[in-house]
Amino acid sequence: MTNSRDDVLQIIESFFRHQEAFDGKGILSVWHSGGRMYLVGNNNEFRVVSIEEQSEHINQVKDKVPDI
């Protein structure tokens, strides 16, 4: 854990870079194991997923659409 504002900003920016690149492994590198995400999907349905589930989903999307 860090108290540095710049360190926190780097972690947040890293997460969004990995998310944008559909890099599931990278997403896992910036979250605590077992962490939860609270999402509203394309169907406007609220859901809670673990970071591992989100990472797997991101990897599946990248596999199906490599040029995304």
PDB file of N, H, CA, C and O in Angstrom:
ATOM      1  N   MET A   1       0.856  -1.177   0.000  1.00  0.00           N
ATOM      2  CA  MET A   1       0.000   0.000   0.000  1.00  0.00           C
ATOM      3  C   MET A   1       0.892   1.227   0.000  1.00  0.00           C
ATOM      4  O   MET A   1       2.009   1.206   0.517  1.00  0.00           O
ATOM      5  N   THR A   2       0.384   2.282  -0.583  1.00  0.00           N
ATOM      6  H   THR A   2      -0.524   2.299  -1.003  1.00  0.00           H
ATOM      7  CA  THR A   2       1.174   3.505  -0.699  1.00  0.00           C
ATOM      8  C   THR A   2       0.363   4.699  -0.224  1.00  0.00           C
ATOM      9  O   THR A   2      -0.867   4.694  -0.269  1.00  0.00           O
ATOM     10  N   ASN A   3       1.059   5.697   0.221  1.00  0.00           N
ATOM     11  H   ASN A   3       2.058   5.701   0.258  1.00  0.00           H
ATOM     12  CA  ASN A   3       0.408   6.941   0.623  1.00  0.00           C
ATOM     13  C   ASN A   3       0.668   8.054  -0.378  1.00  0.00           C
ATOM     14  O   ASN A   3       0.147   9.160  -0.232  1.00  0.00           O
ATOM     15  N   SER A   4       1.458   7.772  -1.377  1.00  0.00           N
ATOM     16  H   SER A   4       1.881   6.874  -1.496  1.00  0.00           H
ATOM     17  CA  SER A   4       1.830   8.788  -2.347  1.00  0.00           C
ATOM     18  C   SER A   4       0.727   8.989  -3.380  1.00  0.00           C
ATOM     19  O   SER A   4       0.278   8.044  -4.028  1.00  0.00           O
ATOM     20  N   ARG A   5       0.303  10.239  -3.515  1.00  0.00           N
ATOM     21  H   ARG A   5       0.668  11.006  -2.988  1.00  0.00           H
ATOM     22  CA  ARG A   5      -0.728  10.568  -4.507  1.00  0.00           C
ATOM     23  C   ARG A   5      -0.282  10.144  -5.906  1.00  0.00           C
ATOM     24  O   ARG A   5      -1.078   9.601  -6.671  1.00  0.00           O
ATOM     25  N   ASP A   6       0.970  10.386  -6.240  1.00  0.00           N
ATOM     26  H   ASP A   6       1.617  10.827  -5.619  1.00  0.00           H
ATOM     27  CA  ASP A   6       1.474  10.031  -7.570  1.00  0.00           C
ATOM     28  C   ASP A   6       1.467   8.522  -7.789  1.00  0.00           C
ATOM     29  O   ASP A   6       1.167   8.058  -8.888  1.00  0.00           O
ATOM     30  N   ASP A   7       1.795   7.755  -6.751  1.00  0.00           N
ATOM     31  H   ASP A   7       2.039   8.133  -5.858  1.00  0.00           H
ATOM     32  CA  ASP A   7       1.763   6.299  -6.871  1.00  0.00           C
ATOM     33  C   ASP A   7       0.347   5.800  -7.121  1.00  0.00           C
ATOM     34  O   ASP A   7       0.134   4.902  -7.936  1.00  0.00           O
ATOM     35  N   VAL A   8      -0.609   6.378  -6.427  1.00  0.00           N
ATOM     36  H   VAL A   8      -0.436   7.108  -5.765  1.00  0.00           H
ATOM     37  CA  VAL A   8      -2.019   5.993  -6.607  1.00  0.00           C
ATOM     38  C   VAL A   8      -2.475   6.336  -8.020  1.00  0.00           C
ATOM     39  O   VAL A   8      -3.142   5.532  -8.670  1.00  0.00           O
ATOM     40  N   LEU A   9      -2.121   7.518  -8.495  1.00  0.00           N
ATOM     41  H   LEU A   9      -1.579   8.171  -7.967  1.00  0.00           H
ATOM     42  CA  LEU A   9      -2.495   7.919  -9.851  1.00  0.00           C
ATOM     43  C   LEU A   9      -1.880   6.986 -10.892  1.00  0.00           C
ATOM     44  O   LEU A   9      -2.531   6.654 -11.883  1.00  0.00           O
ATOM     45  N   GLN A  10      -0.642   6.564 -10.680  1.00  0.00           N
ATOM     46  H   GLN A  10      -0.113   6.834  -9.875  1.00  0.00           H
ATOM     47  CA  GLN A  10      -0.003   5.635 -11.609  1.00  0.00           C
ATOM     48  C   GLN A  10      -0.756   4.309 -11.660  1.00  0.00           C
ATOM     49  O   GLN A  10      -0.924   3.735 -12.736  1.00  0.00           O
ATOM     50  N   ILE A  11      -1.203   3.825 -10.527  1.00  0.00           N
ATOM     51  H   ILE A  11      -1.067   4.291  -9.652  1.00  0.00           H
ATOM     52  CA  ILE A  11      -1.942   2.556 -10.478  1.00  0.00           C
ATOM     53  C   ILE A  11      -3.269   2.696 -11.220  1.00  0.00           C
ATOM     54  O   ILE A  11      -3.644   1.822 -12.001  1.00  0.00           O
ATOM     55  N   ILE A  12      -3.967   3.783 -10.977  1.00  0.00           N
ATOM     56  H   ILE A  12      -3.663   4.493 -10.343  1.00  0.00           H
ATOM     57  CA  ILE A  12      -5.263   4.005 -11.649  1.00  0.00           C
ATOM     58  C   ILE A  12      -5.064   4.137 -13.155  1.00  0.00           C
ATOM     59  O   ILE A  12      -5.808   3.536 -13.930  1.00  0.00           O
ATOM     60  N   GLU A  13      -4.075   4.911 -13.574  1.00  0.00           N
ATOM     61  H   GLU A  13      -3.471   5.399 -12.944  1.00  0.00           H
ATOM     62  CA  GLU A  13      -3.797   5.071 -14.999  1.00  0.00           C
ATOM     63  C   GLU A  13      -3.403   3.742 -15.633  1.00  0.00           C
ATOM     64  O   GLU A  13      -3.807   3.444 -16.757  1.00  0.00           O
ATOM     65  N   SER A  14      -2.623   2.951 -14.920  1.00  0.00           N
ATOM     66  H   SER A  14      -2.295   3.194 -14.007  1.00  0.00           H
ATOM     67  CA  SER A  14      -2.212   1.641 -15.413  1.00  0.00           C
ATOM     68  C   SER A  14      -3.428   0.740 -15.617  1.00  0.00           C
ATOM     69  O   SER A  14      -3.528   0.052 -16.632  1.00  0.00           O
ATOM     70  N   PHE A  15      -4.349   0.742 -14.659  1.00  0.00           N
ATOM     71  H   PHE A  15      -4.268   1.301 -13.834  1.00  0.00           H
ATOM     72  CA  PHE A  15      -5.558  -0.071 -14.797  1.00  0.00           C
ATOM     73  C   PHE A  15      -6.307   0.299 -16.074  1.00  0.00           C
ATOM     74  O   PHE A  15      -6.683  -0.581 -16.848  1.00  0.00           O
ATOM     75  N   PHE A  16      -6.526   1.590 -16.298  1.00  0.00           N
ATOM     76  H   PHE A  16      -6.220   2.305 -15.670  1.00  0.00           H
ATOM     77  CA  PHE A  16      -7.289   2.000 -17.470  1.00  0.00           C
ATOM     78  C   PHE A  16      -6.547   1.723 -18.771  1.00  0.00           C
ATOM     79  O   PHE A  16      -7.181   1.420 -19.782  1.00  0.00           O
ATOM     80  N   ARG A  17      -5.223   1.818 -18.770  1.00  0.00           N
ATOM     81  H   ARG A  17      -4.708   2.064 -17.949  1.00  0.00           H
ATOM     82  CA  ARG A  17      -4.454   1.445 -19.968  1.00  0.00           C
ATOM     83  C   ARG A  17      -4.635  -0.037 -20.274  1.00  0.00           C
ATOM     84  O   ARG A  17      -4.833  -0.417 -21.428  1.00  0.00           O
ATOM     85  N   HIS A  18      -4.568  -0.874 -19.242  1.00  0.00           N
ATOM     86  H   HIS A  18      -4.407  -0.566 -18.304  1.00  0.00           H
ATOM     87  CA  HIS A  18      -4.752  -2.319 -19.439  1.00  0.00           C
ATOM     88  C   HIS A  18      -6.182  -2.622 -19.892  1.00  0.00           C
ATOM     89  O   HIS A  18      -6.394  -3.461 -20.768  1.00  0.00           O
ATOM     90  N   GLN A  19      -7.145  -1.950 -19.303  1.00  0.00           N
ATOM     91  H   GLN A  19      -6.972  -1.269 -18.592  1.00  0.00           H
ATOM     92  CA  GLN A  19      -8.547  -2.154 -19.673  1.00  0.00           C
ATOM     93  C   GLN A  19      -8.755  -1.773 -21.144  1.00  0.00           C
ATOM     94  O   GLN A  19      -9.390  -2.513 -21.895  1.00  0.00           O
ATOM     95  N   GLU A  20      -8.228  -0.634 -21.545  1.00  0.00           N
ATOM     96  H   GLU A  20      -7.712  -0.033 -20.935  1.00  0.00           H
ATOM     97  CA  GLU A  20      -8.374  -0.160 -22.917  1.00  0.00           C
ATOM     98  C   GLU A  20      -7.697  -1.099 -23.913  1.00  0.00           C
ATOM     99  O   GLU A  20      -8.176  -1.274 -25.034  1.00  0.00           O
ATOM    100  N   ALA A  21      -6.583  -1.701 -23.502  1.00  0.00           N
ATOM    101  H   ALA A  21      -6.194  -1.559 -22.592  1.00  0.00           H
ATOM    102  CA  ALA A  21      -5.831  -2.616 -24.379  1.00  0.00           C
ATOM    103  C   ALA A  21      -6.355  -4.046 -24.315  1.00  0.00           C
ATOM    104  O   ALA A  21      -5.810  -4.932 -24.973  1.00  0.00           O
ATOM    105  N   PHE A  22      -7.402  -4.283 -23.535  1.00  0.00           N
ATOM    106  H   PHE A  22      -7.845  -3.564 -23.000  1.00  0.00           H
ATOM    107  CA  PHE A  22      -7.951  -5.625 -23.338  1.00  0.00           C
ATOM    108  C   PHE A  22      -6.847  -6.576 -22.869  1.00  0.00           C
ATOM    109  O   PHE A  22      -6.676  -7.668 -23.410  1.00  0.00           O
ATOM    110  N   ASP A  23      -6.115  -6.141 -21.867  1.00  0.00           N
ATOM    111  H   ASP A  23      -6.254  -5.254 -21.427  1.00  0.00           H
ATOM    112  CA  ASP A  23      -5.002  -6.882 -21.291  1.00  0.00           C
ATOM    113  C   ASP A  23      -5.401  -7.415 -19.914  1.00  0.00           C
ATOM    114  O   ASP A  23      -5.183  -6.764 -18.892  1.00  0.00           O
ATOM    115  N   GLY A  24      -5.990  -8.609 -19.912  1.00  0.00           N
ATOM    116  H   GLY A  24      -6.167  -9.137 -20.742  1.00  0.00           H
ATOM    117  CA  GLY A  24      -6.464  -9.203 -18.667  1.00  0.00           C
ATOM    118  C   GLY A  24      -5.364  -9.435 -17.646  1.00  0.00           C
ATOM    119  O   GLY A  24      -5.559  -9.204 -16.452  1.00  0.00           O
ATOM    120  N   LYS A  25      -4.216  -9.889 -18.109  1.00  0.00           N
ATOM    121  H   LYS A  25      -4.057 -10.077 -19.079  1.00  0.00           H
ATOM    122  CA  LYS A  25      -3.093 -10.131 -17.201  1.00  0.00           C
ATOM    123  C   LYS A  25      -2.632  -8.813 -16.566  1.00  0.00           C
ATOM    124  O   LYS A  25      -2.304  -8.764 -15.380  1.00  0.00           O
ATOM    125  N   GLY A  26      -2.613  -7.768 -17.358  1.00  0.00           N
ATOM    126  H   GLY A  26      -2.879  -7.807 -18.322  1.00  0.00           H
ATOM    127  CA  GLY A  26      -2.228  -6.459 -16.841  1.00  0.00           C
ATOM    128  C   GLY A  26      -3.207  -5.942 -15.804  1.00  0.00           C
ATOM    129  O   GLY A  26      -2.806  -5.337 -14.810  1.00  0.00           O
ATOM    130  N   ILE A  27      -4.501  -6.181 -16.037  1.00  0.00           N
ATOM    131  H   ILE A  27      -4.826  -6.673 -16.845  1.00  0.00           H
ATOM    132  CA  ILE A  27      -5.516  -5.766 -15.072  1.00  0.00           C
ATOM    133  C   ILE A  27      -5.269  -6.455 -13.734  1.00  0.00           C
ATOM    134  O   ILE A  27      -5.354  -5.828 -12.678  1.00  0.00           O
ATOM    135  N   LEU A  28      -4.963  -7.742 -13.788  1.00  0.00           N
ATOM    136  H   LEU A  28      -4.894  -8.252 -14.645  1.00  0.00           H
ATOM    137  CA  LEU A  28      -4.695  -8.478 -12.549  1.00  0.00           C
ATOM    138  C   LEU A  28      -3.485  -7.921 -11.803  1.00  0.00           C
ATOM    139  O   LEU A  28      -3.403  -8.033 -10.579  1.00  0.00           O
ATOM    140  N   SER A  29      -2.550  -7.325 -12.533  1.00  0.00           N
ATOM    141  H   SER A  29      -2.616  -7.235 -13.526  1.00  0.00           H
ATOM    142  CA  SER A  29      -1.332  -6.822 -11.893  1.00  0.00           C
ATOM    143  C   SER A  29      -1.570  -5.588 -11.029  1.00  0.00           C
ATOM    144  O   SER A  29      -0.727  -5.258 -10.195  1.00  0.00           O
ATOM    145  N   VAL A  30      -2.692  -4.902 -11.208  1.00  0.00           N
ATOM    146  H   VAL A  30      -3.376  -5.170 -11.885  1.00  0.00           H
ATOM    147  CA  VAL A  30      -2.932  -3.676 -10.446  1.00  0.00           C
ATOM    148  C   VAL A  30      -4.086  -3.789  -9.450  1.00  0.00           C
ATOM    149  O   VAL A  30      -4.418  -2.812  -8.779  1.00  0.00           O
ATOM    150  N   TRP A  31      -4.694  -4.960  -9.346  1.00  0.00           N
ATOM    151  H   TRP A  31      -4.423  -5.754  -9.891  1.00  0.00           H
ATOM    152  CA  TRP A  31      -5.793  -5.179  -8.394  1.00  0.00           C
ATOM    153  C   TRP A  31      -5.382  -6.193  -7.348  1.00  0.00           C
ATOM    154  O   TRP A  31      -4.526  -7.044  -7.592  1.00  0.00           O
ATOM    155  N   HIS A  32      -6.002  -6.094  -6.171  1.00  0.00           N
ATOM    156  H   HIS A  32      -6.697  -5.402  -5.973  1.00  0.00           H
ATOM    157  CA  HIS A  32      -5.827  -7.111  -5.147  1.00  0.00           C
ATOM    158  C   HIS A  32      -6.568  -8.371  -5.579  1.00  0.00           C
ATOM    159  O   HIS A  32      -7.680  -8.295  -6.103  1.00  0.00           O
ATOM    160  N   SER A  33      -5.962  -9.507  -5.363  1.00  0.00           N
ATOM    161  H   SER A  33      -5.059  -9.569  -4.938  1.00  0.00           H
ATOM    162  CA  SER A  33      -6.620 -10.783  -5.652  1.00  0.00           C
ATOM    163  C   SER A  33      -7.954 -10.837  -4.923  1.00  0.00           C
ATOM    164  O   SER A  33      -8.040 -10.502  -3.742  1.00  0.00           O
ATOM    165  N   GLY A  34      -8.993 -11.262  -5.634  1.00  0.00           N
ATOM    166  H   GLY A  34      -8.923 -11.534  -6.594  1.00  0.00           H
ATOM    167  CA  GLY A  34     -10.324 -11.352  -5.027  1.00  0.00           C
ATOM    168  C   GLY A  34     -11.058 -10.023  -4.991  1.00  0.00           C
ATOM    169  O   GLY A  34     -12.164  -9.943  -4.457  1.00  0.00           O
ATOM    170  N   GLY A  35     -10.457  -8.974  -5.555  1.00  0.00           N
ATOM    171  H   GLY A  35      -9.559  -9.039  -5.989  1.00  0.00           H
ATOM    172  CA  GLY A  35     -11.123  -7.674  -5.590  1.00  0.00           C
ATOM    173  C   GLY A  35     -12.406  -7.739  -6.405  1.00  0.00           C
ATOM    174  O   GLY A  35     -12.570  -8.627  -7.241  1.00  0.00           O
ATOM    175  N   ARG A  36     -13.294  -6.821  -6.168  1.00  0.00           N
ATOM    176  H   ARG A  36     -13.161  -6.099  -5.489  1.00  0.00           H
ATOM    177  CA  ARG A  36     -14.591  -6.792  -6.850  1.00  0.00           C
ATOM    178  C   ARG A  36     -14.731  -5.547  -7.706  1.00  0.00           C
ATOM    179  O   ARG A  36     -14.229  -4.475  -7.368  1.00  0.00           O
ATOM    180  N   MET A  37     -15.429  -5.718  -8.831  1.00  0.00           N
ATOM    181  H   MET A  37     -15.836  -6.589  -9.105  1.00  0.00           H
ATOM    182  CA  MET A  37     -15.781  -4.596  -9.686  1.00  0.00           C
ATOM    183  C   MET A  37     -17.303  -4.496  -9.720  1.00  0.00           C
ATOM    184  O   MET A  37     -18.003  -5.507  -9.769  1.00  0.00           O
ATOM    185  N   TYR A  38     -17.793  -3.278  -9.693  1.00  0.00           N
ATOM    186  H   TYR A  38     -17.224  -2.457  -9.653  1.00  0.00           H
ATOM    187  CA  TYR A  38     -19.226  -3.022  -9.741  1.00  0.00           C
ATOM    188  C   TYR A  38     -19.494  -2.386 -11.101  1.00  0.00           C
ATOM    189  O   TYR A  38     -19.109  -1.244 -11.351  1.00  0.00           O
ATOM    190  N   LEU A  39     -20.153  -3.131 -11.970  1.00  0.00           N
ATOM    191  H   LEU A  39     -20.466  -4.059 -11.767  1.00  0.00           H
ATOM    192  CA  LEU A  39     -20.284  -2.760 -13.369  1.00  0.00           C
ATOM    193  C   LEU A  39     -21.737  -2.585 -13.789  1.00  0.00           C
ATOM    194  O   LEU A  39     -22.649  -3.185 -13.221  1.00  0.00           O
ATOM    195  N   VAL A  40     -21.920  -1.751 -14.793  1.00  0.00           N
ATOM    196  H   VAL A  40     -21.179  -1.264 -15.255  1.00  0.00           H
ATOM    197  CA  VAL A  40     -23.188  -1.676 -15.505  1.00  0.00           C
ATOM    198  C   VAL A  40     -22.836  -2.019 -16.945  1.00  0.00           C
ATOM    199  O   VAL A  40     -22.124  -1.272 -17.616  1.00  0.00           O
ATOM    200  N   GLY A  41     -23.339  -3.153 -17.409  1.00  0.00           N
ATOM    201  H   GLY A  41     -23.917  -3.759 -16.864  1.00  0.00           H
ATOM    202  CA  GLY A  41     -22.980  -3.645 -18.732  1.00  0.00           C
ATOM    203  C   GLY A  41     -23.734  -2.968 -19.850  1.00  0.00           C
ATOM    204  O   GLY A  41     -24.453  -1.991 -19.639  1.00  0.00           O
ATOM    205  N   ASN A  42     -23.557  -3.505 -21.051  1.00  0.00           N
ATOM    206  H   ASN A  42     -22.973  -4.298 -21.222  1.00  0.00           H
ATOM    207  CA  ASN A  42     -24.199  -2.951 -22.248  1.00  0.00           C
ATOM    208  C   ASN A  42     -25.715  -3.012 -22.179  1.00  0.00           C
ATOM    209  O   ASN A  42     -26.396  -2.242 -22.857  1.00  0.00           O
ATOM    210  N   ASN A  43     -26.253  -3.912 -21.370  1.00  0.00           N
ATOM    211  H   ASN A  43     -25.701  -4.537 -20.819  1.00  0.00           H
ATOM    212  CA  ASN A  43     -27.708  -4.037 -21.235  1.00  0.00           C
ATOM    213  C   ASN A  43     -28.240  -3.221 -20.065  1.00  0.00           C
ATOM    214  O   ASN A  43     -29.384  -3.405 -19.648  1.00  0.00           O
ATOM    215  N   ASN A  44     -27.419  -2.322 -19.535  1.00  0.00           N
ATOM    216  H   ASN A  44     -26.490  -2.172 -19.874  1.00  0.00           H
ATOM    217  CA  ASN A  44     -27.784  -1.505 -18.372  1.00  0.00           C
ATOM    218  C   ASN A  44     -28.165  -2.351 -17.164  1.00  0.00           C
ATOM    219  O   ASN A  44     -29.048  -1.978 -16.390  1.00  0.00           O
ATOM    220  N   GLU A  45     -27.501  -3.481 -17.006  1.00  0.00           N
ATOM    221  H   GLU A  45     -26.784  -3.783 -17.634  1.00  0.00           H
ATOM    222  CA  GLU A  45     -27.726  -4.353 -15.860  1.00  0.00           C
ATOM    223  C   GLU A  45     -26.543  -4.258 -14.915  1.00  0.00           C
ATOM    224  O   GLU A  45     -25.392  -4.435 -15.313  1.00  0.00           O
ATOM    225  N   PHE A  46     -26.849  -3.974 -13.648  1.00  0.00           N
ATOM    226  H   PHE A  46     -27.784  -3.830 -13.325  1.00  0.00           H
ATOM    227  CA  PHE A  46     -25.813  -3.884 -12.622  1.00  0.00           C
ATOM    228  C   PHE A  46     -25.353  -5.284 -12.251  1.00  0.00           C
ATOM    229  O   PHE A  46     -26.163  -6.197 -12.095  1.00  0.00           O
ATOM    230  N   ARG A  47     -24.035  -5.440 -12.111  1.00  0.00           N
ATOM    231  H   ARG A  47     -23.377  -4.698 -12.238  1.00  0.00           H
ATOM    232  CA  ARG A  47     -23.511  -6.729 -11.685  1.00  0.00           C
ATOM    233  C   ARG A  47     -22.210  -6.518 -10.922  1.00  0.00           C
ATOM    234  O   ARG A  47     -21.523  -5.511 -11.089  1.00  0.00           O
ATOM    235  N   VAL A  48     -21.897  -7.485 -10.091  1.00  0.00           N
ATOM    236  H   VAL A  48     -22.455  -8.304  -9.955  1.00  0.00           H
ATOM    237  CA  VAL A  48     -20.661  -7.472  -9.326  1.00  0.00           C
ATOM    238  C   VAL A  48     -19.848  -8.681  -9.774  1.00  0.00           C
ATOM    239  O   VAL A  48     -20.343  -9.808  -9.762  1.00  0.00           O
ATOM    240  N   VAL A  49     -18.598  -8.442 -10.170  1.00  0.00           N
ATOM    241  H   VAL A  49     -18.196  -7.526 -10.180  1.00  0.00           H
ATOM    242  CA  VAL A  49     -17.724  -9.533 -10.608  1.00  0.00           C
ATOM    243  C   VAL A  49     -16.385  -9.415  -9.896  1.00  0.00           C
ATOM    244  O   VAL A  49     -15.972  -8.331  -9.485  1.00  0.00           O
ATOM    245  N   SER A  50     -15.723 -10.542  -9.761  1.00  0.00           N
ATOM    246  H   SER A  50     -16.058 -11.423 -10.095  1.00  0.00           H
ATOM    247  CA  SER A  50     -14.375 -10.499  -9.204  1.00  0.00           C
ATOM    248  C   SER A  50     -13.417  -9.984 -10.271  1.00  0.00           C
ATOM    249  O   SER A  50     -13.724 -10.026 -11.463  1.00  0.00           O
ATOM    250  N   ILE A  51     -12.280  -9.510  -9.848  1.00  0.00           N
ATOM    251  H   ILE A  51     -12.031  -9.476  -8.880  1.00  0.00           H
ATOM    252  CA  ILE A  51     -11.297  -9.034 -10.811  1.00  0.00           C
ATOM    253  C   ILE A  51     -10.824 -10.185 -11.692  1.00  0.00           C
ATOM    254  O   ILE A  51     -10.481  -9.976 -12.856  1.00  0.00           O
ATOM    255  N   GLU A  52     -10.804 -11.393 -11.147  1.00  0.00           N
ATOM    256  H   GLU A  52     -11.083 -11.563 -10.202  1.00  0.00           H
ATOM    257  CA  GLU A  52     -10.420 -12.557 -11.944  1.00  0.00           C
ATOM    258  C   GLU A  52     -11.448 -12.839 -13.040  1.00  0.00           C
ATOM    259  O   GLU A  52     -11.077 -13.182 -14.163  1.00  0.00           O
ATOM    260  N   GLU A  53     -12.736 -12.696 -12.721  1.00  0.00           N
ATOM    261  H   GLU A  53     -13.037 -12.417 -11.809  1.00  0.00           H
ATOM    262  CA  GLU A  53     -13.784 -12.876 -13.733  1.00  0.00           C
ATOM    263  C   GLU A  53     -13.685 -11.802 -14.817  1.00  0.00           C
ATOM    264  O   GLU A  53     -13.841 -12.095 -16.003  1.00  0.00           O
ATOM    265  N   GLN A  54     -13.424 -10.562 -14.408  1.00  0.00           N
ATOM    266  H   GLN A  54     -13.297 -10.324 -13.445  1.00  0.00           H
ATOM    267  CA  GLN A  54     -13.300  -9.479 -15.383  1.00  0.00           C
ATOM    268  C   GLN A  54     -12.085  -9.697 -16.272  1.00  0.00           C
ATOM    269  O   GLN A  54     -12.151  -9.476 -17.482  1.00  0.00           O
ATOM    270  N   SER A  55     -10.994 -10.123 -15.687  1.00  0.00           N
ATOM    271  H   SER A  55     -10.941 -10.302 -14.705  1.00  0.00           H
ATOM    272  CA  SER A  55      -9.780 -10.387 -16.456  1.00  0.00           C
ATOM    273  C   SER A  55     -10.032 -11.477 -17.491  1.00  0.00           C
ATOM    274  O   SER A  55      -9.621 -11.345 -18.644  1.00  0.00           O
ATOM    275  N   GLU A  56     -10.695 -12.537 -17.093  1.00  0.00           N
ATOM    276  H   GLU A  56     -11.029 -12.644 -16.157  1.00  0.00           H
ATOM    277  CA  GLU A  56     -11.007 -13.634 -18.014  1.00  0.00           C
ATOM    278  C   GLU A  56     -11.919 -13.145 -19.136  1.00  0.00           C
ATOM    279  O   GLU A  56     -11.722 -13.501 -20.298  1.00  0.00           O
ATOM    280  N   HIS A  57     -12.909 -12.337 -18.794  1.00  0.00           N
ATOM    281  H   HIS A  57     -13.070 -12.048 -17.851  1.00  0.00           H
ATOM    282  CA  HIS A  57     -13.821 -11.793 -19.806  1.00  0.00           C
ATOM    283  C   HIS A  57     -13.044 -10.938 -20.814  1.00  0.00           C
ATOM    284  O   HIS A  57     -13.238 -11.067 -22.022  1.00  0.00           O
ATOM    285  N   ILE A  58     -12.176 -10.079 -20.316  1.00  0.00           N
ATOM    286  H   ILE A  58     -12.018  -9.975 -19.334  1.00  0.00           H
ATOM    287  CA  ILE A  58     -11.366  -9.223 -21.182  1.00  0.00           C
ATOM    288  C   ILE A  58     -10.513 -10.078 -22.121  1.00  0.00           C
ATOM    289  O   ILE A  58     -10.403  -9.784 -23.311  1.00  0.00           O
ATOM    290  N   ASN A  59      -9.916 -11.129 -21.582  1.00  0.00           N
ATOM    291  H   ASN A  59     -10.006 -11.368 -20.615  1.00  0.00           H
ATOM    292  CA  ASN A  59      -9.098 -12.024 -22.414  1.00  0.00           C
ATOM    293  C   ASN A  59      -9.944 -12.717 -23.486  1.00  0.00           C
ATOM    294  O   ASN A  59      -9.494 -12.870 -24.621  1.00  0.00           O
ATOM    295  N   GLN A  60     -11.156 -13.134 -23.136  1.00  0.00           N
ATOM    296  H   GLN A  60     -11.521 -13.010 -22.214  1.00  0.00           H
ATOM    297  CA  GLN A  60     -12.036 -13.792 -24.112  1.00  0.00           C
ATOM    298  C   GLN A  60     -12.418 -12.828 -25.232  1.00  0.00           C
ATOM    299  O   GLN A  60     -12.434 -13.209 -26.403  1.00  0.00           O
ATOM    300  N   VAL A  61     -12.721 -11.592 -24.878  1.00  0.00           N
ATOM    301  H   VAL A  61     -12.708 -11.283 -23.927  1.00  0.00           H
ATOM    302  CA  VAL A  61     -13.044 -10.607 -25.905  1.00  0.00           C
ATOM    303  C   VAL A  61     -11.857 -10.406 -26.837  1.00  0.00           C
ATOM    304  O   VAL A  61     -12.021 -10.368 -28.056  1.00  0.00           O
ATOM    305  N   LYS A  62     -10.670 -10.277 -26.270  1.00  0.00           N
ATOM    306  H   LYS A  62     -10.537 -10.307 -25.279  1.00  0.00           H
ATOM    307  CA  LYS A  62      -9.453 -10.082 -27.084  1.00  0.00           C
ATOM    308  C   LYS A  62      -9.201 -11.275 -28.001  1.00  0.00           C
ATOM    309  O   LYS A  62      -8.773 -11.103 -29.142  1.00  0.00           O
ATOM    310  N   ASP A  63      -9.468 -12.493 -27.501  1.00  0.00           N
ATOM    311  H   ASP A  63      -9.815 -12.633 -26.574  1.00  0.00           H
ATOM    312  CA  ASP A  63      -9.303 -13.685 -28.326  1.00  0.00           C
ATOM    313  C   ASP A  63     -10.275 -13.711 -29.496  1.00  0.00           C
ATOM    314  O   ASP A  63      -9.908 -14.103 -30.603  1.00  0.00           O
ATOM    315  N   LYS A  64     -11.511 -13.296 -29.254  1.00  0.00           N
ATOM    316  H   LYS A  64     -11.810 -12.977 -28.354  1.00  0.00           H
ATOM    317  CA  LYS A  64     -12.539 -13.315 -30.305  1.00  0.00           C
ATOM    318  C   LYS A  64     -12.352 -12.175 -31.301  1.00  0.00           C
ATOM    319  O   LYS A  64     -12.655 -12.326 -32.485  1.00  0.00           O
ATOM    320  N   VAL A  65     -11.861 -11.050 -30.830  1.00  0.00           N
ATOM    321  H   VAL A  65     -11.615 -10.928 -29.869  1.00  0.00           H
ATOM    322  CA  VAL A  65     -11.705  -9.870 -31.674  1.00  0.00           C
ATOM    323  C   VAL A  65     -10.276  -9.341 -31.475  1.00  0.00           C
ATOM    324  O   VAL A  65     -10.080  -8.347 -30.777  1.00  0.00           O
ATOM    325  N   PRO A  66      -9.294  -9.989 -32.076  1.00  0.00           N
ATOM    326  CA  PRO A  66      -7.881  -9.633 -31.821  1.00  0.00           C
ATOM    327  C   PRO A  66      -7.515  -8.185 -32.163  1.00  0.00           C
ATOM    328  O   PRO A  66      -6.604  -7.615 -31.563  1.00  0.00           O
ATOM    329  N   ASP A  67      -8.221  -7.597 -33.121  1.00  0.00           N
ATOM    330  H   ASP A  67      -8.961  -8.060 -33.609  1.00  0.00           H
ATOM    331  CA  ASP A  67      -7.867  -6.235 -33.543  1.00  0.00           C
ATOM    332  C   ASP A  67      -8.638  -5.154 -32.800  1.00  0.00           C
ATOM    333  O   ASP A  67      -8.666  -4.002 -33.233  1.00  0.00           O
ATOM    334  N   ILE A  68      -9.258  -5.514 -31.695  1.00  0.00           N
ATOM    335  H   ILE A  68      -9.236  -6.449 -31.343  1.00  0.00           H
ATOM    336  CA  ILE A  68     -10.073  -4.549 -30.959  1.00  0.00           C
ATOM    337  C   ILE A  68      -9.242  -3.411 -30.419  1.00  0.00           C
ATOM    338  O   ILE A  68      -9.775  -2.509 -29.773  1.00  0.00           O
TER     339      ILE A  68
END
